Amino acid sequence: MNRAARHAHPQRQTGVTLIELLVATAVGVLLLAGVIQIFAGNSQTNRFNDSLARIQENGRFAIEELTREIRMAGFLGCTGQLGLVAVNNTLSATAPASFDPFTGLQGWEANGTGLGEVLALDFAAATADVASGGWTTAAGTAPLQAFQAVPGNDIIRIWRGSEATGRITAAGTDTVTVTDAPGFQDGDLVLLSDCQSLDLIRACEVTTAAGESVLDRTGPGCAAGEPQSTVAPFRVTGVGGQANRLVGTVFYIGKRGNDAAAPPALFRQRVGGDGTLMGAEELAEGVESLQILYGVDDTGDRRLDDYVTADAVDDWTRVLAVRVSLLLVAPDNNIVDPDQQVTFNGADQLPGDRRLRQTMTTTISLRNRTL
């Protein structure tokens, strides 16, 4: 084969041109941008759904806890409603001024948060002493003891007998023997009732044996100066009466360790046997605002006439229902648009950040006050 024949069909070139490379790169960039956009959208959707699930779970738990406690406010065993039975308080005068269990419940309205007010929502708000003047209540309400709470949120204190009930099997001058179903301990405040009368005693010393407890109000467990030598005698002495531990609980919005950077949360503090608070317990994270209205009977016919804030309640024994509103917030930011509005407390709220929020409201009827 001659040279001309060998070059009749030149060797095919390999590789791509610059134009082809640019086109391929552009297509790749478009595909990569689409993948990134899909990934970012799915990630944001997952963050939204996760935050929504968390605040719904926290909100349901907070509502359930508040409902259970508020519904039992004023429970006195078989004796009935506060205000309809004489209470024989055998305690000495050593209890603090904040100890006032004979109303069933009491509330404090955060200043500037009445129905229809735009709230100053701030995820990083610092706590303040409740004695600082940021809360108002009805005249004659026993004061709160000092503790830290997030301003702009209502506070409620509940008094009730425990669900667990012991039966009186014997009674003396200063002792009463009961079945130990409630698990009484030294220093407990105890309600003794026989469906006609009610004694409030402090179990200074509790001795338990064979499923029964002897509650001694003169034992060494009481504070100095109690009991008094003129302590009132028991009214409830009949076998078969009931014994319930007196439970006091304060609910409010606080922060873990009072750290402003911590998420707001629903807190509670139990009231001890000496009437003092026993320490903060965090119940549900992400509760940013707690607003409460009280359904009151103004005419004495045991029917609701109006819902008012705590500072407008004239007589706490006339509260028949409690309306609780919660504003829940997710701890993560950059989830929703910054101009998201939330309707809460009867007004459109504009938080100003990008955290997801949701509202929950429930109305709780007090079982121990007939509607």
C-alpha positions as CSV (number, residue, x, y, z in Angstrom):
1,M,0.0,0.0,0.0
2,N,1.4,3.3,-1.0
3,R,1.7,6.4,1.2
4,A,-1.4,8.1,-0.3
5,A,-3.5,5.1,0.5
6,R,-2.4,5.0,4.1
7,H,-3.4,8.7,4.6
8,A,-6.8,8.4,2.8
9,H,-8.5,7.9,6.2
10,P,-6.7,10.1,8.8
11,Q,-6.6,8.8,12.5
12,R,-9.8,9.8,14.5
13,Q,-9.1,12.5,17.1
14,T,-9.9,11.8,20.8
15,G,-10.9,14.2,23.7
16,V,-13.5,17.0,23.9
17,T,-13.5,20.5,22.8
18,L,-13.5,23.5,25.1
19,I,-17.1,24.3,24.2
20,E,-18.2,20.7,25.1
21,L,-16.3,21.0,28.4
22,L,-18.0,24.2,29.3
23,V,-21.4,22.8,28.4
24,A,-20.8,19.7,30.6
25,T,-19.6,21.8,33.5
26,A,-22.7,24.0,33.3
27,V,-25.0,21.0,33.3
28,G,-23.1,19.5,36.2
29,V,-23.4,22.7,38.2
30,L,-27.2,22.9,37.5
31,L,-27.6,19.3,38.6
32,L,-25.5,19.9,41.7
33,A,-27.5,23.0,42.6
34,G,-30.7,21.0,42.2
35,V,-29.4,18.3,44.5
36,I,-28.2,20.9,47.1
37,Q,-31.6,22.6,46.9
38,I,-33.4,19.4,47.4
39,F,-31.2,18.4,50.3
40,A,-31.5,21.9,51.9
41,G,-35.3,21.8,51.5
42,N,-35.5,18.3,53.0
43,S,-33.2,19.3,55.9
44,Q,-35.3,22.4,56.6
45,T,-38.5,20.3,56.4
46,N,-37.0,17.8,58.8
47,R,-36.0,20.6,61.2
48,F,-39.5,22.1,61.0
49,N,-41.2,18.7,61.6
50,D,-38.8,17.9,64.5
51,S,-39.4,21.2,66.2
52,L,-43.1,21.0,65.7
53,A,-43.2,17.5,67.2
54,R,-41.1,18.7,70.2
55,I,-43.2,21.7,71.0
56,Q,-46.4,19.7,70.6
57,E,-45.1,17.0,73.0
58,N,-44.0,19.6,75.5
59,G,-47.3,21.5,75.2
60,R,-49.4,18.4,75.7
61,F,-47.4,17.4,78.8
62,A,-47.6,21.0,80.3
63,I,-51.4,21.1,79.7
64,E,-51.9,17.7,81.2
65,E,-49.8,18.6,84.3
66,L,-51.6,21.9,84.8
67,T,-55.0,20.4,84.2
68,R,-54.4,17.6,86.7
69,E,-53.4,20.0,89.5
70,I,-55.8,22.8,88.8
71,R,-58.8,20.4,88.5
72,M,-58.1,19.2,92.1
73,A,-57.7,22.7,93.6
74,G,-59.6,22.9,96.9
75,F,-60.0,19.1,97.3
76,L,-60.6,18.3,101.0
77,G,-61.4,14.6,100.9
78,C,-65.0,13.8,101.7
79,T,-65.6,17.1,103.5
80,G,-66.5,19.0,100.3
81,Q,-65.8,22.5,99.2
82,L,-63.8,25.1,100.9
83,G,-66.0,27.8,102.3
84,L,-68.8,25.3,103.0
85,V,-67.1,23.6,106.0
86,A,-65.4,24.9,109.1
87,V,-61.6,24.3,109.0
88,N,-60.0,23.5,112.4
89,N,-56.4,24.8,111.9
90,T,-54.4,23.2,114.7
91,L,-51.1,24.7,113.5
92,S,-49.2,27.3,115.4
93,A,-48.5,30.8,114.1
94,T,-45.0,29.8,112.8
95,A,-46.1,29.3,109.2
96,P,-45.0,32.0,106.7
97,A,-47.5,34.6,105.5
98,S,-47.5,32.9,102.1
99,F,-49.1,29.8,103.6
100,D,-52.8,30.1,102.9
101,P,-54.3,26.8,101.8
102,F,-57.9,27.6,102.5
103,T,-58.7,29.3,99.2
104,G,-57.8,26.3,97.0
105,L,-55.9,28.4,94.4
106,Q,-54.5,31.9,94.0
107,G,-53.0,33.7,91.0
108,W,-50.7,36.5,90.1
109,E,-51.1,38.5,86.9
110,A,-47.9,39.7,85.1
111,N,-48.1,43.4,84.6
112,G,-48.9,44.6,81.0
113,T,-50.1,41.1,79.8
114,G,-53.9,41.5,80.0
115,L,-56.1,40.0,77.3
116,G,-55.4,41.8,74.0
117,E,-52.0,43.1,75.0
118,V,-49.0,42.6,72.7
119,L,-46.4,40.8,74.7
120,A,-42.6,41.5,74.9
121,L,-41.5,38.1,73.7
122,D,-37.8,37.5,74.2
123,F,-36.3,34.0,74.0
124,A,-33.2,35.2,75.9
125,A,-35.2,37.1,78.6
126,A,-33.5,37.1,82.1
127,T,-35.4,35.9,85.2
128,A,-36.5,38.3,88.0
129,D,-37.4,37.9,91.6
130,V,-41.2,37.6,91.9
131,A,-41.1,40.1,94.7
132,S,-39.7,42.8,92.3
133,G,-43.2,44.2,91.6
134,G,-43.7,42.7,88.1
135,W,-46.9,40.8,89.2
136,T,-50.2,41.9,90.7
137,T,-52.9,39.9,92.5
138,A,-56.2,40.5,94.2
139,A,-56.3,42.3,97.6
140,G,-55.8,39.9,100.5
141,T,-54.0,37.2,98.6
142,A,-51.2,35.6,100.6
143,P,-47.9,36.8,99.1
144,L,-45.5,34.6,97.1
145,Q,-42.2,33.5,98.6
146,A,-39.1,34.7,96.8
147,F,-38.0,32.8,93.7
148,Q,-36.9,33.7,90.1
149,A,-39.4,33.7,87.2
150,V,-39.4,35.0,83.7
151,P,-41.3,38.4,83.7
152,G,-44.4,38.8,81.6
153,N,-45.9,35.4,82.6
154,D,-48.7,34.7,85.0
155,I,-48.2,32.6,88.2
156,I,-50.6,30.2,89.9
157,R,-50.5,28.5,93.3
158,I,-52.7,25.5,94.0
159,W,-53.7,23.9,97.3
160,R,-55.3,20.5,97.5
161,G,-55.4,17.2,99.3
162,S,-53.5,14.3,97.8
163,E,-55.3,11.7,95.7
164,A,-54.0,8.9,98.0
165,T,-56.3,8.6,101.0
166,G,-55.7,6.9,104.4
167,R,-58.4,5.8,106.7
168,I,-58.5,6.8,110.4
169,T,-58.4,3.7,112.6
170,A,-57.9,5.4,116.0
171,A,-57.5,8.9,117.4
172,G,-56.3,10.4,120.7
173,T,-55.6,13.8,122.1
174,D,-52.4,14.5,120.0
175,T,-52.1,11.4,117.8
176,V,-54.1,9.8,115.1
177,T,-53.6,6.3,113.6
178,V,-54.3,5.9,109.9
179,T,-53.7,3.3,107.1
180,D,-50.5,4.3,105.4
181,A,-51.8,4.6,101.8
182,P,-50.5,8.1,101.3
183,G,-47.0,7.2,102.7
184,F,-46.9,10.0,105.4
185,Q,-43.5,11.4,106.4
186,D,-42.3,13.5,109.3
187,G,-43.4,17.2,108.9
188,D,-46.2,16.5,106.5
189,L,-49.3,18.7,106.6
190,V,-52.3,16.4,106.9
191,L,-56.1,17.0,106.4
192,L,-58.3,14.9,108.6
193,S,-62.0,14.8,107.5
194,D,-65.1,12.9,108.4
195,C,-67.4,14.5,105.8
196,Q,-68.6,17.1,108.4
197,S,-65.5,18.5,110.0
198,L,-61.9,19.1,108.9
199,D,-58.7,19.2,110.9
200,L,-55.4,20.6,109.6
201,I,-52.5,19.1,111.5
202,R,-48.8,18.8,111.1
203,A,-47.5,15.3,111.5
204,C,-44.4,16.2,113.5
205,E,-43.4,12.6,113.9
206,V,-44.7,9.6,111.9
207,T,-44.3,6.0,113.1
208,T,-45.2,3.3,110.6
209,A,-45.7,-0.4,111.3
210,A,-48.0,-3.2,110.0
211,G,-49.5,-0.9,107.2
212,E,-50.5,1.8,109.7
213,S,-49.0,5.1,110.6
214,V,-49.3,7.0,113.9
215,L,-49.3,10.8,113.2
216,D,-48.1,12.7,116.3
217,R,-48.5,16.4,116.3
218,T,-46.4,16.9,119.4
219,G,-43.3,14.9,118.2
220,P,-39.8,16.3,117.9
221,G,-40.0,16.8,114.1
222,C,-41.9,20.2,114.4
223,A,-40.2,23.6,114.3
224,A,-39.4,25.4,117.5
225,G,-42.5,26.9,119.1
226,E,-44.8,24.3,117.6
227,P,-47.1,22.9,118.7
228,Q,-48.3,25.5,121.1
229,S,-49.4,24.5,124.6
230,T,-52.9,25.7,123.7
231,V,-53.2,23.9,120.4
232,A,-56.8,23.2,119.4
233,P,-58.1,19.7,120.0
234,F,-59.1,17.4,117.1
235,R,-62.6,17.6,115.8
236,V,-62.2,14.5,113.6
237,T,-62.0,11.6,116.0
238,G,-64.3,9.0,114.5
239,V,-62.9,5.8,113.1
240,G,-63.4,5.6,109.3
241,G,-62.5,9.3,108.6
242,Q,-60.1,10.2,105.9
243,A,-56.5,11.4,106.0
244,N,-54.9,13.2,103.0
245,R,-51.5,14.9,102.7
246,L,-51.9,18.7,102.0
247,V,-50.2,19.5,98.7
248,G,-49.3,23.0,97.6
249,T,-47.8,23.7,94.2
250,V,-46.7,26.9,92.4
251,F,-46.5,26.9,88.6
252,Y,-44.6,29.6,86.6
253,I,-42.2,30.2,83.7
254,G,-38.6,30.0,84.6
255,K,-35.2,29.0,83.2
256,R,-32.8,26.2,84.0
257,G,-30.3,27.5,86.5
258,N,-31.8,31.0,86.0
259,D,-29.6,31.3,82.9
260,A,-30.9,33.8,80.4
261,A,-29.5,31.7,77.6
262,A,-31.5,28.6,78.6
263,P,-34.8,27.9,76.9
264,P,-37.9,29.1,78.8
265,A,-39.8,26.3,80.5
266,L,-42.8,25.5,82.7
267,F,-41.5,25.1,86.3
268,R,-43.2,24.1,89.5
269,Q,-42.3,24.3,93.2
270,R,-43.9,22.2,95.9
271,V,-44.7,23.7,99.2
272,G,-43.2,21.8,102.1
273,G,-44.7,20.9,105.4
274,D,-43.4,24.1,107.0
275,G,-45.1,26.2,104.3
276,T,-41.8,27.1,102.5
277,L,-40.9,26.2,98.8
278,M,-39.0,23.0,98.3
279,G,-37.0,24.0,95.1
280,A,-37.6,24.4,91.4
281,E,-38.5,21.5,89.1
282,E,-38.5,21.9,85.4
283,L,-41.5,20.2,83.8
284,A,-41.7,21.1,80.1
285,E,-39.1,22.9,78.0
286,G,-40.1,25.5,75.4
287,V,-43.1,27.1,77.2
288,E,-42.4,30.7,76.4
289,S,-45.5,32.3,77.8
290,L,-48.2,31.4,80.4
291,Q,-51.4,33.5,80.5
292,I,-54.3,32.6,82.8
293,L,-57.9,33.8,83.1
294,Y,-60.2,32.9,86.0
295,G,-63.8,32.0,85.5
296,V,-65.7,33.6,88.4
297,D,-69.1,33.5,89.9
298,D,-70.1,37.1,90.7
299,T,-73.7,36.4,91.8
300,G,-73.3,33.4,94.1
301,D,-75.4,31.1,91.9
302,R,-72.5,28.7,91.2
303,R,-72.5,29.7,87.5
304,L,-69.8,31.4,85.5
305,D,-70.3,35.1,84.9
306,D,-67.0,36.2,83.5
307,Y,-63.3,35.4,82.9
308,V,-60.9,37.9,84.5
309,T,-57.2,38.2,85.2
310,A,-55.9,37.4,88.7
311,D,-55.7,41.0,89.8
312,A,-59.5,41.3,89.2
313,V,-60.6,38.3,91.3
314,D,-62.4,39.6,94.4
315,D,-62.8,36.2,96.1
316,W,-60.7,33.1,95.2
317,T,-63.4,30.8,96.5
318,R,-65.7,32.0,93.7
319,V,-63.3,30.8,91.0
320,L,-65.1,27.9,89.2
321,A,-62.8,27.5,86.2
322,V,-59.4,28.4,84.9
323,R,-58.5,29.1,81.3
324,V,-54.8,28.4,80.6
325,S,-53.0,29.6,77.4
326,L,-49.5,28.5,76.5
327,L,-47.2,29.8,73.9
328,L,-44.7,27.1,72.9
329,V,-41.4,27.8,71.2
330,A,-38.8,25.6,69.6
331,P,-35.2,26.1,70.9
332,D,-33.7,26.1,67.3
333,N,-33.6,29.3,65.3
334,N,-33.8,29.8,61.5
335,I,-36.9,27.6,61.0
336,V,-39.6,30.1,59.9
337,D,-39.8,33.5,58.3
338,P,-38.7,36.3,60.6
339,D,-42.0,38.1,60.1
340,Q,-44.1,35.2,61.3
341,Q,-47.1,36.3,63.3
342,V,-48.7,34.3,66.1
343,T,-52.1,35.0,67.5
344,F,-51.9,34.6,71.3
345,N,-53.4,36.4,74.3
346,G,-56.1,37.9,72.1
347,A,-53.5,39.8,69.9
348,D,-51.1,39.2,67.0
349,Q,-47.7,38.7,68.4
350,L,-44.5,39.4,66.3
351,P,-41.6,37.7,68.1
352,G,-38.9,39.0,65.7
353,D,-36.8,35.8,65.5
354,R,-37.1,32.7,63.3
355,R,-38.1,30.2,65.9
356,L,-41.2,28.1,65.4
357,R,-44.1,28.8,67.8
358,Q,-47.5,27.3,68.5
359,T,-50.3,28.1,70.9
360,M,-52.4,25.8,73.2
361,T,-55.4,26.8,75.2
362,T,-57.6,24.8,77.6
363,T,-60.3,25.6,80.1
364,I,-60.3,23.6,83.3
365,S,-63.4,23.2,85.6
366,L,-62.6,22.9,89.3
367,R,-64.1,19.6,90.4
368,N,-64.5,20.7,94.0
369,R,-66.7,23.8,93.2
370,T,-70.1,23.0,91.8
371,L,-71.0,24.7,88.5
